[in-house]
Every structure is written in structure tokens, then in C-alpha cells.
């Protein structure tokens, strides 16, 4: 008998509420991001919500797209899907990297280190809605720790 993985379905309203929670955590930490970086695809909706007028009200947004699977779905080295230009990051001092979940943490870690190479003096912090304890990094901001398989509205 196969072990059934517990799946948690998240609504868009829950995502909105969680983003408001992330915004509050960042404010309470006195971190004032002057650039928001979303990791495609999962981080795009949270990025949009956090950048919105009711939250950070920040138009300085960038997306980074990575991949770690080939056509056969075999794990391979993480790489960028599109070029990222270092000069796009040079004028920012406080950068918030946004994704939906820190599962293994590989992607979040990869993107944060990449940005740090471009702007070594910048403060770079990570925010996710969900954090899994198996993640290789613990994001500075997250709303819920879980071991469940999370199904977001953009995955259905």
C-alpha cells in the first residue's frame, strides 16, 4: 500500500492574508526593501501582492526564473532560465526575495546567493508563505511551517 501524501489546498484569499502577514513581519523587523525579487512561477502572485499599494507600494520589482528539471523530470543542477543583469541590482541596498514555499530551499538559496554576488553590500532577506523544516535555508520571514504538500491556486 502506497503512503498517501497529505495535501493542503490554499485559496487565493489565504494567500492574500498570508502576504499581509509577511508584510507585517517585515515591517516589525524594520526591514525596508527597496527592491522586491520574485522567483517564477510560485513567487509571482505573492510578489504582486506584496508590491501592491496596500503593502510595500513598491514598483521596483524583478523576477528571476530558474529550472532544475530536464524533460524527463530528472533532477539536475539549478540554472537560470533567462539572463539576469547585475547592473539591474546595483542601486538597491535592501532586497526582499519572494517565493511561495521553501521546500528543499535550493532555489531560494540559489537566488539569494546570486543576488549577493551582484550586490555584496546589500541586505538580502527571503520571504515565503510556507517553510518546510527540510529546507536547506530558513527564510527570514514565513507564515507557516509545514510538512504537507501545498497546492496553490495557480497550480490547480
PLY file of the C-alpha trace (Angstrom):
ply
format ascii 1.0
element vertex 156
property float x
property float y
property float z
element edge 155
property int vertex1
property int vertex2
end_header
0.00 0.00 0.00
1.37 3.39 -1.01
1.90 6.09 1.60
-0.51 8.90 0.80
0.98 12.38 0.98
-1.16 14.88 2.85
-2.10 17.74 0.53
-3.17 21.16 1.72
-5.07 23.29 -0.78
-4.63 27.02 -0.33
-7.13 29.58 -1.61
-6.29 32.94 -3.11
-7.87 34.61 -0.07
-5.50 32.65 2.18
-2.56 33.73 0.00
-3.65 37.37 0.31
-3.91 37.02 4.08
-0.51 35.34 4.30
1.07 38.11 2.21
-0.40 40.67 4.61
1.22 38.66 7.41
4.58 38.70 5.61
4.27 42.46 5.15
3.63 42.90 8.87
6.60 40.68 9.82
8.91 42.68 7.56
7.64 45.98 8.99
8.06 44.73 12.57
11.65 43.81 11.69
12.22 47.39 10.43
13.39 45.99 7.10
12.53 48.40 4.30
13.08 46.67 0.97
13.82 48.99 -1.90
13.66 46.06 -4.37
11.37 43.03 -4.40
12.53 39.95 -6.34
10.01 37.24 -7.17
11.00 33.71 -8.08
8.98 32.46 -11.05
6.49 30.94 -11.03
5.39 30.38 -7.44
6.59 33.73 -6.16
4.84 35.83 -8.80
1.43 36.21 -7.13
2.94 36.86 -3.65
5.37 39.34 -5.30
2.50 41.20 -6.94
0.51 41.35 -3.71
3.47 42.46 -1.60
4.45 45.15 -4.13
0.89 46.49 -4.20
-0.34 49.78 -2.82
-1.80 48.26 0.35
1.53 46.67 1.26
5.02 47.89 0.22
3.71 50.13 -2.57
6.93 49.45 -4.44
7.31 49.42 -8.23
10.91 48.20 -8.04
10.24 44.56 -8.85
12.25 41.95 -10.71
11.53 38.31 -11.45
14.05 35.52 -11.69
13.22 32.23 -13.37
15.16 29.07 -12.60
14.88 25.43 -13.58
16.15 22.24 -12.06
14.48 19.56 -14.13
15.02 18.33 -17.65
12.33 16.91 -19.94
12.46 13.55 -18.18
11.88 15.22 -14.78
15.26 14.09 -13.55
16.89 16.38 -11.02
19.81 18.34 -12.38
21.79 21.42 -11.43
19.79 24.59 -10.86
20.26 27.20 -13.55
18.74 30.45 -14.75
16.14 30.20 -17.49
16.76 33.78 -18.65
19.76 36.06 -18.21
19.88 38.22 -15.11
21.77 41.50 -15.44
23.90 42.51 -12.47
23.51 46.19 -13.26
19.76 45.92 -12.57
20.56 45.33 -8.89
23.38 47.84 -8.34
21.33 50.73 -6.95
19.50 48.75 -4.26
20.51 48.27 -0.65
17.62 46.26 0.86
16.34 43.38 -1.24
13.46 41.04 -0.40
13.39 37.73 -2.31
9.85 36.33 -2.51
8.64 32.80 -3.23
5.60 30.74 -2.32
7.40 27.98 -0.40
10.82 26.97 0.88
10.59 23.25 0.21
14.14 21.99 -0.28
15.37 25.59 -0.13
17.62 25.02 -3.14
16.00 27.66 -5.36
15.72 30.29 -2.63
19.35 29.74 -1.63
20.49 29.85 -5.28
18.70 33.15 -5.98
19.77 34.84 -2.73
23.43 33.90 -3.35
23.22 35.06 -6.96
21.92 38.48 -5.92
24.56 38.69 -3.17
27.25 38.21 -5.86
25.82 41.19 -7.75
25.41 43.49 -4.73
27.61 42.20 -1.91
26.87 45.17 0.35
23.08 44.88 0.09
20.94 43.38 2.83
19.13 40.42 1.27
16.28 38.69 3.08
13.88 35.98 1.98
10.12 35.72 2.45
7.87 32.74 1.75
4.35 31.78 2.68
5.32 28.25 3.75
8.56 26.85 5.13
9.40 23.15 5.35
11.85 22.07 8.05
13.82 20.05 5.47
14.72 23.29 3.64
18.46 23.98 3.41
17.80 27.58 4.47
15.38 29.15 6.90
13.83 32.24 5.33
13.83 35.35 7.50
10.07 35.67 7.01
7.47 32.93 6.68
3.93 32.43 7.86
3.58 28.71 8.38
5.87 25.75 8.89
4.54 22.58 7.28
5.43 19.10 6.13
2.36 18.91 3.86
2.26 19.05 0.10
0.95 22.56 -0.56
-1.29 23.13 -3.58
-1.53 26.80 -4.51
-4.37 28.30 -6.57
-2.03 28.82 -9.54
-1.23 25.10 -9.59
-4.79 23.85 -10.00
0 1
1 2
2 3
3 4
4 5
5 6
6 7
7 8
8 9
9 10
10 11
11 12
12 13
13 14
14 15
15 16
16 17
17 18
18 19
19 20
20 21
21 22
22 23
23 24
24 25
25 26
26 27
27 28
28 29
29 30
30 31
31 32
32 33
33 34
34 35
35 36
36 37
37 38
38 39
39 40
40 41
41 42
42 43
43 44
44 45
45 46
46 47
47 48
48 49
49 50
50 51
51 52
52 53
53 54
54 55
55 56
56 57
57 58
58 59
59 60
60 61
61 62
62 63
63 64
64 65
65 66
66 67
67 68
68 69
69 70
70 71
71 72
72 73
73 74
74 75
75 76
76 77
77 78
78 79
79 80
80 81
81 82
82 83
83 84
84 85
85 86
86 87
87 88
88 89
89 90
90 91
91 92
92 93
93 94
94 95
95 96
96 97
97 98
98 99
99 100
100 101
101 102
102 103
103 104
104 105
105 106
106 107
107 108
108 109
109 110
110 111
111 112
112 113
113 114
114 115
115 116
116 117
117 118
118 119
119 120
120 121
121 122
122 123
123 124
124 125
125 126
126 127
127 128
128 129
129 130
130 131
131 132
132 133
133 134
134 135
135 136
136 137
137 138
138 139
139 140
140 141
141 142
142 143
143 144
144 145
145 146
146 147
147 148
148 149
149 150
150 151
151 152
152 153
153 154
154 155
